């Protein structure tokens, strides 16, 4: 019984797709380059000391010069320069959101991400999960919090890490400079399924983003086929709505991810599986093999026809 857990994409560090990540990559390369230079310099001096032919007694003066110069002045100069350089390249302590920033709130859960947008034209709140869609070229101001334990949001291609702490809101200013899907990961150990707490940032051009956001605002469409109707019946009979919201269908519960537009997402189970019927079936019937610790019960006991109908209906929620 093979359980596939496909990430869908890999974490890419040092391949920046935005200004915050570009600053981090630049500092990293300067540090790596500087460390390499110092290492080579030290090895050259060591080689010179070991293999020089004639060992002459150095004068006390030249020994002092080496000690003070190499042991005191050099590190002082290098470390001071690095200190001011990294201060200069670090993001501001309290980044103020630019006027045109898109504000998105991300809440860490065990073990998934709740993501909320606000449509400025209608003031409606749009709730989704595990997928952070953002428009290319526009700053995004994230409000980060958590409910139960500390998590940390890290999308290396877009920026640095930021902790998500229950009872407070931390902020992170990100911007995507090109379209793409960027994998992020929870970067703070938060319990059993920490390793399977991934998310994907999907940077899209501005018009596509607006269309997507408007689509997310609508309630779920009524099932269009008999198998979809059967799936909805299974969803109701199994009381899935005790944890999940499907707007237009099921009473609001915020215990688990909002599924109103599940079919439009790229992944399942917080970046663990691709959102395809086969994999959704695997997820529903082998929850704890796919993601040990996940708080959803497994539905292996359901007749296969019921599972297939449920998978079909959930997949149709575009
Ligand atoms: Cu959430 Cu680690």
Boltz pocket constraint, residues with backbone or C-beta under 6 A from the ligand:
constraints:
  - pocket:
      binder: B
      contacts: [[A, 108], [A, 109], [A, 111], [A, 150], [A, 151], [A, 152], [A, 186], [A, 187], [A, 188], [A, 189], [A, 190], [A, 191], [A, 194], [A, 195], [A, 197]]
      max_distance: 6.0
